[in-house]
Amino acid sequence: MANRFRGFLPVVVDVETGGFNSATDALLEIAAVVIEMDESGYVHPSKPQSFHIKPFEGANIEPAAIEFIGVDPFHPLRIATEEEQALNGIFKTVRKEVKKQGCNRAVLVGHNASFDLGFVMAAAARCDIKRNPFHPFSCFDTATLSGLAYGQTVLARACEAADIHFDKGEAHSARYDTEKTAELFCSIVNRWKDLGGWL
């Protein structure tokens, strides 16, 4: 893996939020899937790790965002954890995998990845987390990659083009979207390998 991505370990991340502004809007869900490589050089998703997150104090939550993702962040039965605890849980797993796979750092993979990376970085800064394993600005964007590989940039349509089952009723859950984005990323990387683009 270290040789394949120049020392980076790809980790697929998806966030669900209370808006588009990472500095002011609530981080409500986060999920991560570490990418692994087999002995033949093909990549595969590992098991997902996910958290529902309590909005940080003073967080902005746009009603349109809540309606879109279908989450009530204040529902009494919603089992949610503090932002710092959720991030530390994911970061600990990622740091362990970076070391295990012989890499130097993690690189965030996401569908429109700059959005997810922005929220992860803003939350890490807000929680004053020092050991953030993710590269601060580099990322792999599956919207761009699937536009190249399959002619589609919307996650559901890209998955369909890649013969990956996508349930639109499950969409906009961080865990589900992360799992599907991870499958899509692996499909593109492995297809490129099969075409002779990576030996």
N, C-alpha and C positions, 0 to 999 in steps of 0.2 A: 504493500500500500504506500509506503514512504516513497518508493521509486515512481509509482504511478502518478502521484499528484504533488511532486516536488516537496515532499516532507509534510504535506497537509493531510489530515484525516477528515474526509467529508462527513459532516453530521447534518442530517436533515432536520430543520426546525420549522414549526408553524406556530404562530401566535394568533389569538383572537383578542380583540381590543375594543375599547369604548370609543374609538375614533381613529383619526389618521395622524395625530400629532403625538409623537413618542415622548415629548417632554411634558405634556400636560394630561394626556388621555390614559385611562386605566388599562393595564395589562390584565386580562381576565382569564386566559388559558394559555398554556404553553405545552408543547410536546416536542420530543426529540427522538430521532432514530439514528444510531451510529451505523455507518456503512462498513461492512466487512468484506474481505477478499479471500477466495478459496485458492487452493494450490494451483489451479489452472489460470488464475488471473482474472476470474470473473467476480464481479461485485454483487453483494446481496445485502438486503436490509437486516438489521438485528431487531430485537424486540423493542417496541416503543416505550418511552417513559413519559408520563404526562401528569399535569397538575391543573386543577381549577384554582384560581388565585383571587384572594380578597383584594379589592381595589385599594390602592395606597391612599393615605389620608390626603384629602383635597383633590383627588383625581377627578378629571372631567369625564363624563360618560354621556355620549350623544345618543338620544333616543333612537335615531335612525340606525345607528350601529348596533344597538341592542336588538332592534327588530330584525335586522339583517341576519345576525348570527343566532338569534333565538335563545338568548341567555338572559336570565334574570339574576344579576350578580348579588342581589340581596335576598334571594329566596331562602327561607329558613331551613329548607332541607338540602340546600346546596353545600356539599362538603368541599370547602376551599381552604387553602393554606396561605400563609403570609408570602408575599412576593420574595423576600430574601430567602426563606426556607426552600421555596420552589426552585429558584435559580441555583442555590447551593447544591441542591439535590442533583440537578442536571449537570452542573459544572463538575461535580465530583465524579460522576460517571464518565463524562467526556475526558477529563484529565487522565483517568485510569486507562481508558481505551487508547488515548494518544500514546501513552507510554507502552502499553501492551503491543500496539501495532508498529512501534518503532518510528513514530512520526514526531515532528517538532511542535505542531500546533494544529488545532482544529480549524476547519473552514466551514462556514455556515452554507448549507444548501437550502434553497427555498424557492417557492413559486412566487416570483416577484420578490426576490431575496432581500433587496435593500430595505424593504418595509419591515420584515422580520428582524433583520440585523439591527435596524435603528431602535426597535423596541427592546431588544435584548441588551444592547449597549446602554440605553437610557436607564433601564431598570437596574443594571449592574452598577452604574454610577450612582443612582439614587440610593441603593443599598450599601454603597461603599465597599463593594466586593473587589478585592485586590487580585485574586487568582482567576481571572476570566480566561478560559482556554481558547476562545475564538479570536481569529484575526480581526483587528478593529475595523477594517474597511473592505478587505477582499471577501468575495462570496461567489458561489456558483448559482446561477439563476436558471431554474428549469423552464421558466416561460420562454427565455431566449433559446435554450438548448432544444426544447420541443418544437419551437418555431423552425429551427434548422432541420431537425430530424424528421418531424412529422407534419410540418406545415400548420401547426395549431399552437396557440398560446394560452388558451383557456384550459385550466387543469382538467376539467371533465372531458373536454373534447380531445385533449392530448392523450389522456388515458385511453379513451375509446380508439384513437388512431393506433395506439401501441398495444391494443388487445388486452388492456387492463380493465377489469370490471370496476365501474364507478357508480355508487349509489348516491344520487343527488339528494336523497332524503337524509343521508348521513353527513353531507358536506357542511362546511363551516363549523365543524368540531375540530379543534386543534389536533387531537389524536388521529382522527380519520384522515384529515388532509395531509398530515405528516406521513402516515403510512402510504398513502397513494402517491405522494410526491417522491418518497423513497423508492417505490416500485418504478416510477417513471424515470428517475435519475439512473437507476441501475439498468433499466431497459436501454436507455440511450448509450450509456458507457459500454455495455456489453455488445450492443449492436455495432458500435464503432470498432470494437475489438474484432468482431466477426468479419467486418469489412476490410480488415487489414490495417486499420488506422493506429492500432497499438499492438506491438508484438510482445 
